[in-house]
Amino acid sequence: MGAPVTAGGKTRRGKGLSESQLGRVLVTPAVIVMCAVVFFPILATVWLSLHKYNLKYPYLGQPFVGLDNYVKILSDGRFLNSLKVTTLFTVSSVSVELVLGMAIALLLNRPFKGRGLVRTAVLVPWALTTVVMARMWAWIFNSEYGVFNAILYGLGFIDQYIPWVADTQFALWAAMGADIWKTTPFMALLLSAGLQTIPRELYEASMVDGASGWKQFWSITIPILKPTILVALLFRTLDAARVFDLLFVLTGGGPGFATESLSIYTYRSLFVNLDFGYGSALAVATFLYVMLISFIYIKVLGARTER
Amino acid sequence: MKRFLTVATAIALMLAFTLAGYAKSPVVINMFVGKDQSGANQELVDMFNATHEDIQINYQEMPPSTTEQHDKYVTVLAARDSSIDVLSSDIPWVPEFASAGWLLPLDDMFTEQDEYFAGPLLGTTYQRQVYAVPWFNNAGMLFYRKDLLEEAGLEPPETFDELVEIAQKLQTPDRYGFVFQGMQYEGVVCAWLEMFWGMGGQMLDPDGKLIADEKIVAESLQWLGDLVHKHKITPPAVTTWKEAESQAIFVEGKSVFHRGWPSVYTYAQNPATSKIVGKVGIVPMVHAPGEQSAATLGTWNLSISRFSKHPKEAWEVVKFMTSHEAQKIKAIMGGNPPARRSVYTDAEVLEMYPHFQQFYDVFMGALPRPVTPAYPQMSVEAIQPQIAAVLAGTKTGEEAAPAMLKDMQRILDQAKQ
């Protein structure tokens, strides 16, 4: 599009805005909103993390302490524990979700009677609010009346009811079980969307060449699906690494620190200890941890996809 | 001109009515209290609202979990929001919220302190100012099976060793010796402190300095661990129990002794929930020879937010809620042991709850948890992990004690410049 032309045929370049100027003007409100709701809080948290600031001790003021809080984090056993919990939770649940999600996606990709219905039914766990489903699993795992205990007991796997979410050994695994139940459908949904983009002819051609189903899966499905897998893994990993609501409702981070994820420790540092300086440093550390994971994914998986 | 006058009159009238409306509309006091299953709070609120035209209580129930209540209060108070006028505060929150500057000092209004027990007042006073009025008392005590002890011709225990001995004697394959709350959470700290104090231990001096004797810390921790691993009167599953679990075991008749809060008695005497109705005795927690029984206070108090826009009216609510009459209603309807001493001599209350006489003795020796704003963090990061380790048998008391004290000191030091 050229510059606006007036009735007289002369351009009005001098008076009006150039196209790029207009663009900048139009984008300004969005930029301001983004700054106010995204960048400002992040920068404020970083700034706060460089201070000693505890609501319980207002008389200490808010002195600048440089990187002191970060130095403290590195030797904080509770932080290292939450890092371990978060990593274990993320790696275990996301890998199981990927495998199960893939299996379900492949299944749903085959034509069969009632596929639409099954597809919808599979999505139900994903549609539930996390807090509601966490409460539901808390009942399922209940040590006295839980159906999980009843089933295992009935089948003879256990000889007495186990308080799954109150036992240090089992609590994190119970939480992973609930998370897998809830988010496998999400994996399945993304992957089956990806599967539908693979042209049927490829399979037909390979079949003519005598490729087995297994060979087809590894040589056709996986390579073509790789970008989709990357996106699905990235989404799920980032979500799992920031896990809060599920654990908060199901176990409260307990027993002890057995299921205290980075987000829960950050929350406790802010709201129980009222330590806003240190809590902000923890929030920034969580942020960096999540950034690191994204970076690794994009480097490792992303690079291969481009080749 | 005539039209102008009409309009002016109309406006003036509207204004007058509106103002009159304002003058008549009562001050609303938002009162936030943890979930109350007894219905006593609602009864009190209705009574207050029926008798006060100028003040009306907007009664709001908080989640039953103490931690969730705490975090909600923090969110509102840290924002200096005025939507809370009166709040119920667990005893450890008082120094915490007071230090943060969120509570109104009540010294000028709360003049009846002599009417209350000494322990709760210690816990509601921070740096010589009082920030809360005790509402109902809670303290740990030892429940025992009167029938079993009588049958065996035994007196209730007074010392640690006697408790172990009787428990070993009376436990059976279907009946534990002694149950308590052993999960890694606030409750286990309350139980442990009773052992620590009962051995003569002291945590902080009046200036808030850590003065705990490492040897007593180690011995009291070891005693708890020994219950599970040496004396075997408590099952290892104790590390998964909070109040609901340990209490359920006791009222099912599956334990000789139970360390619990006063409400256990109400459950134990209710035929719908209990198999041991009429078979329950209460004594103060056992202690070392030559020392005194101690009880950890869990008193609930009423405080006024410093950000309340109606502190005067809020005080009227607190005054009403903590009056002799109100505490009596809470006692009768909810079984909540009153904070006012006078209610313990009230014939109507005693007739219904003769055991309040024993509660009275427990409360006279009850102590608040360390009165410092650092306490919640101390409990979670320093005390709970060490008790858990000893109960699980992964550490001895001697190994756990120095670690606990070191962490406590680190957390206390954060309050310093």
Interface residues (C-beta under 8 A of the other chain):
Chain A: N54 L55 K56 Y57 P58 L60 R78 S143 E144 P163 A166 D167 T168 G252 G254 P255 G256 F257 R268 F271 V272 N273 L274 D275
Chain B: T67 H70 D71 V74 T75 A78 E96 S99 A100 G101 M183 Q184 Y185 A237 T239 T240 W241 K242 E245 A248 P373 A374 P376 Q377 V380 E381 Q384 P385 A388 A392 Q414 A415 Q417
